[in-house]
Amino acid sequence: MVKRTVELALCLGILAAPAMADAGLQLAQKNNCLSCHSVANKVVGPAYKDVAKKYAGDKGAAAKLFTKVKNGGSGVWGPIPMPANSAVSDADIKTLVKWVLAQK
């Protein structure tokens, strides 16, 4: 019974990962994030893969990026500022940040 429960949990985790990836990509498209970013290449802002690499292992990364997405900022990736995204819900920003940090 325990083995079956573990197997089921692993399957659900495997199935949840693509759903989160789709949700993150859809939110990035919906909120025009891809106007300035892409997953693999620098556009106006950094590639999401580069963001994930920079913050890998940083336990405070999600909170830092949440604040950056919500309030905007500049200087981390160069002189071009990132505009505030105050109209995007906190839940959507958390999903976007989690998705960005999961890029490989």
KOLMAR-925978 format. One line per field, with one value per residue: residue number from 0; residue in three letters; x, y, z of N, C-alpha, C in turn. Coordinates in pm, 1 decimal. Layout:
N
n = c(NUM;...)
res = c(ALA;...)
n_xx = c(X;...)
n_yy = c(Y;...)
n_zz = c(Z;...)
ca_xx = c(X;...)
ca_yy = c(Y;...)
ca_zz = c(Z;...)
c_xx = c(X;...)
c_yy = c(Y;...)
c_zz = c(Z;...)
//
This chain:
104
n = c(0;1;2;3;4;5;6;7;8;9;10;11;12;13;14;15;16;17;18;19;20;21;22;23;24;25;26;27;28;29;30;31;32;33;34;35;36;37;38;39;40;41;42;43;44;45;46;47;48;49;50;51;52;53;54;55;56;57;58;59;60;61;62;63;64;65;66;67;68;69;70;71;72;73;74;75;76;77;78;79;80;81;82;83;84;85;86;87;88;89;90;91;92;93;94;95;96;97;98;99;100;101;102;103)
res = c(MET;VAL;LYS;ARG;THR;VAL;GLU;LEU;ALA;LEU;CYS;LEU;GLY;ILE;LEU;ALA;ALA;PRO;ALA;MET;ALA;ASP;ALA;GLY;LEU;GLN;LEU;ALA;GLN;LYS;ASN;ASN;CYS;LEU;SER;CYS;HIS;SER;VAL;ALA;ASN;LYS;VAL;VAL;GLY;PRO;ALA;TYR;LYS;ASP;VAL;ALA;LYS;LYS;TYR;ALA;GLY;ASP;LYS;GLY;ALA;ALA;ALA;LYS;LEU;PHE;THR;LYS;VAL;LYS;ASN;GLY;GLY;SER;GLY;VAL;TRP;GLY;PRO;ILE;PRO;MET;PRO;ALA;ASN;SER;ALA;VAL;SER;ASP;ALA;ASP;ILE;LYS;THR;LEU;VAL;LYS;TRP;VAL;LEU;ALA;GLN;LYS)
n_xx = c(82.1;190.3;397.8;253.1;123.4;340.0;429.6;208.4;215.7;458.7;396.8;193.4;341.8;512.9;327.2;231.1;438.9;462.8;216.9;253.0;456.1;324.1;130.6;293.5;417.6;189.3;97.8;314.1;289.4;28.9;61.6;236.2;508.3;685.8;746.9;972.5;1139.1;1272.9;1270.6;1518.2;1697.2;1851.8;1655.6;1519.2;1528.7;1684.4;1733.3;1512.0;1631.6;1885.9;1827.1;1731.2;1966.5;2138.0;2015.7;2014.1;2020.7;1989.2;1815.4;1644.0;1558.1;1302.3;1143.2;1285.7;1265.2;989.1;931.9;1074.7;938.9;681.6;717.1;899.6;1222.5;1580.1;1919.2;2022.0;2051.8;2154.8;2126.9;1864.4;1543.3;1310.2;969.3;710.5;474.3;216.4;-51.1;-75.0;-180.6;-86.5;-76.2;-44.1;204.1;367.0;343.7;460.5;724.2;809.4;802.1;992.9;1226.1;1250.7;1351.0;1581.5)
n_yy = c(-120.0;128.1;149.9;171.7;414.2;589.7;552.2;656.6;923.4;1004.7;981.7;1173.8;1401.2;1406.4;1447.0;1695.0;1875.3;1935.7;2068.6;2294.8;2413.3;2475.2;2651.7;2859.6;2950.0;3028.9;3237.2;3412.6;3478.4;3591.7;3817.2;3976.2;3937.4;3818.7;4006.8;4138.4;3944.5;3612.2;3253.6;3131.5;3322.7;3645.3;3934.4;4228.9;4225.5;3985.8;3638.3;3382.6;3142.6;3229.6;3386.5;3190.2;3041.7;3232.0;3267.9;3017.1;2800.9;3005.3;3073.5;3280.5;3367.6;3349.0;3529.1;3768.6;3795.4;3804.0;4054.3;4217.2;4171.0;4258.6;4529.2;4639.4;4759.6;4822.1;4780.9;4530.5;4364.4;4533.8;4865.9;4912.9;4962.7;4747.4;4749.7;4809.6;4562.5;4585.6;4535.0;4267.0;3974.1;3869.2;3592.0;3503.9;3619.9;3477.6;3221.7;3268.9;3340.6;3104.0;2937.7;3062.6;3027.2;2755.8;2702.3;2548.1)
n_zz = c(0.0;86.0;-95.9;-332.3;-290.1;-287.7;-548.4;-687.0;-599.0;-711.6;-983.5;-1005.2;-948.4;-1167.9;-1367.4;-1291.7;-1335.5;-1622.3;-1647.5;-1485.5;-1628.9;-1866.0;-1763.5;-1667.5;-1904.8;-2047.6;-1882.8;-1909.5;-2177.0;-2180.6;-2017.2;-2153.5;-2110.0;-2279.0;-2461.5;-2389.6;-2291.4;-2342.9;-2336.9;-2394.6;-2505.7;-2477.6;-2496.3;-2475.4;-2204.1;-1978.0;-2075.9;-1966.7;-1891.3;-1822.6;-1601.9;-1425.2;-1395.8;-1276.7;-1027.3;-917.8;-646.3;-465.0;-190.4;-136.4;-378.4;-509.0;-365.6;-407.2;-686.7;-715.3;-601.1;-778.5;-1021.9;-955.1;-867.4;-1044.7;-1163.0;-1190.2;-1310.8;-1232.3;-1453.8;-1635.1;-1779.4;-1869.1;-1755.4;-1583.6;-1616.1;-1369.5;-1271.0;-1159.2;-1207.9;-1245.3;-1085.9;-753.2;-719.2;-984.0;-1041.7;-862.9;-973.7;-1226.8;-1150.1;-1025.3;-1246.5;-1414.2;-1259.4;-1282.5;-1530.6;-1752.3)
ca_xx = c(0.0;278.6;468.4;157.4;101.8;460.8;426.4;106.0;266.4;560.6;327.1;126.9;446.1;557.8;220.4;213.2;546.7;424.6;105.7;310.6;530.1;224.4;70.4;393.0;430.9;65.3;97.3;414.3;229.4;-86.9;102.8;333.5;645.8;769.0;784.5;1106.9;1215.3;1244.7;1321.5;1656.9;1784.3;1830.6;1583.2;1546.5;1569.3;1758.2;1664.0;1469.2;1733.0;1994.2;1776.4;1730.9;2105.9;2191.6;1956.1;2018.8;2075.3;1956.7;1688.6;1559.7;1537.6;1160.8;1096.5;1352.2;1208.7;851.0;936.8;1121.0;830.9;568.6;749.7;994.4;1356.1;1686.1;2055.7;2069.1;2087.0;2194.0;2063.1;1725.2;1457.4;1194.1;853.8;629.0;362.5;124.1;-183.3;-71.8;-211.5;24.4;-73.9;15.0;348.0;432.7;351.3;560.4;857.7;841.3;827.9;1122.4;1334.7;1258.4;1408.6;1714.1)
ca_yy = c(0.0;244.9;155.7;220.3;555.7;659.5;550.0;750.6;1058.6;1032.4;1002.5;1303.7;1502.6;1408.1;1507.2;1834.8;1958.0;1995.0;2162.1;2418.6;2473.9;2534.6;2767.0;2966.9;3002.4;3099.4;3364.4;3499.7;3527.7;3674.3;3942.2;4040.5;3920.1;3775.4;4123.4;4178.7;3825.9;3482.6;3147.2;3094.3;3428.8;3781.2;4022.2;4354.9;4176.0;3859.0;3512.2;3318.5;3043.0;3301.7;3425.6;3068.4;3007.5;3331.0;3253.1;2877.4;2782.4;3120.6;3042.4;3399.0;3409.5;3366.4;3654.6;3879.2;3809.3;3847.7;4199.0;4279.0;4164.2;4339.6;4671.4;4683.9;4790.8;4826.7;4769.6;4394.1;4307.7;4641.9;4995.1;4922.0;4926.1;4660.0;4821.4;4744.2;4482.0;4589.5;4486.1;4120.7;3925.4;3809.5;3448.3;3487.1;3650.7;3363.3;3114.0;3309.1;3333.4;2961.8;2887.0;3116.8;2962.3;2614.5;2689.8;2484.2)
ca_zz = c(0.0;91.9;-223.3;-432.6;-262.0;-333.0;-694.6;-729.6;-573.6;-812.6;-1111.0;-1000.1;-958.5;-1306.6;-1446.4;-1252.1;-1390.1;-1750.5;-1628.3;-1434.4;-1738.8;-1955.4;-1694.9;-1666.2;-2040.8;-2080.0;-1809.0;-1971.4;-2301.1;-2145.9;-1953.1;-2242.6;-2062.6;-2391.0;-2541.3;-2347.2;-2249.5;-2404.0;-2251.7;-2422.1;-2556.4;-2431.3;-2588.0;-2405.5;-2073.0;-1984.4;-2103.4;-1843.8;-1853.7;-1755.9;-1469.7;-1344.5;-1366.7;-1183.2;-895.5;-874.1;-512.7;-381.0;-123.9;-138.2;-517.7;-543.4;-304.0;-477.5;-820.4;-698.5;-579.8;-903.1;-1120.9;-907.7;-854.7;-1146.0;-1112.9;-1290.9;-1263.6;-1212.6;-1583.5;-1723.7;-1752.7;-1912.9;-1642.2;-1599.5;-1563.2;-1267.5;-1319.6;-1046.2;-1247.7;-1245.7;-951.0;-678.4;-749.0;-1117.1;-1032.3;-797.7;-1073.9;-1325.6;-1090.1;-1009.2;-1381.5;-1460.3;-1184.9;-1322.2;-1665.0;-1759.2)
c_xx = c(85.8;351.4;376.7;131.2;219.7;463.3;325.0;152.8;371.4;496.4;258.8;227.1;496.9;453.1;202.3;319.3;511.7;310.2;157.3;387.0;433.9;162.1;166.5;408.6;306.2;57.4;198.1;360.8;117.1;-46.4;214.0;477.6;740.0;797.9;928.6;1196.7;1184.2;1303.3;1471.6;1750.4;1750.1;1754.7;1612.8;1596.8;1637.3;1668.9;1625.9;1567.1;1849.2;1952.8;1780.3;1872.7;2164.3;2142.4;1953.4;2084.8;2047.5;1818.8;1592.9;1523.2;1391.5;1107.6;1157.9;1287.6;1061.5;847.2;977.0;1010.6;717.9;599.1;840.0;1129.8;1455.1;1820.3;2108.2;2120.4;2128.4;2110.1;1915.5;1634.6;1348.2;1075.8;781.6;514.2;255.9;-15.8;-190.0;-94.7;-88.6;36.0;-10.4;164.2;422.1;446.9;456.5;702.3;900.0;877.0;963.7;1236.8;1351.3;1321.2;1549.7;1779.8)
c_yy = c(125.4;261.1;213.8;370.4;638.7;664.1;650.4;894.6;1097.2;1059.4;1138.4;1417.4;1516.8;1473.6;1654.6;1925.2;2015.8;2094.8;2296.1;2489.9;2542.2;2658.7;2884.9;3031.3;3081.3;3234.0;3462.4;3559.2;3626.9;3811.9;4014.5;4033.4;3889.0;3888.1;4163.5;4061.5;3709.4;3377.0;3130.5;3208.9;3563.9;3858.9;4162.4;4321.6;4041.4;3741.1;3448.8;3209.9;3109.5;3347.3;3304.2;3029.4;3102.2;3307.0;3108.9;2868.2;2897.7;3098.4;3161.0;3446.5;3436.6;3497.8;3775.5;3904.0;3850.7;3999.7;4271.3;4280.5;4258.8;4489.3;4726.4;4712.2;4798.3;4803.1;4629.0;4334.9;4415.0;4765.8;5005.3;4876.5;4827.0;4734.1;4740.4;4668.9;4472.1;4540.2;4333.3;4073.2;3863.8;3660.3;3422.2;3517.5;3535.4;3246.8;3145.0;3294.1;3187.7;2900.4;2935.1;3044.6;2816.2;2594.6;2633.0;2514.5)
c_zz = c(0.0;-40.5;-331.3;-415.4;-310.3;-485.3;-749.2;-711.6;-677.1;-948.5;-1113.4;-1010.9;-1100.1;-1395.2;-1414.6;-1314.0;-1527.2;-1737.2;-1579.1;-1545.1;-1835.0;-1892.6;-1694.1;-1802.4;-2080.5;-2008.5;-1868.5;-2101.4;-2271.5;-2093.8;-2028.6;-2193.6;-2179.1;-2490.0;-2511.5;-2309.4;-2341.5;-2311.8;-2270.9;-2458.4;-2495.8;-2539.1;-2537.0;-2265.5;-2088.1;-2021.8;-1970.2;-1798.1;-1780.2;-1616.1;-1377.2;-1303.5;-1262.5;-1040.8;-844.8;-736.4;-417.1;-320.0;-122.2;-277.9;-550.3;-487.5;-374.3;-613.6;-815.8;-686.8;-707.4;-1008.7;-1081.0;-916.8;-964.1;-1083.3;-1226.3;-1225.2;-1247.7;-1343.4;-1683.1;-1697.2;-1790.6;-1799.1;-1680.9;-1539.8;-1455.2;-1333.6;-1211.1;-1081.1;-1250.2;-1102.8;-885.3;-708.2;-885.7;-1115.3;-967.2;-894.6;-1179.0;-1272.1;-1073.2;-1144.3;-1432.5;-1390.4;-1220.2;-1460.5;-1657.6;-1891.3)
//
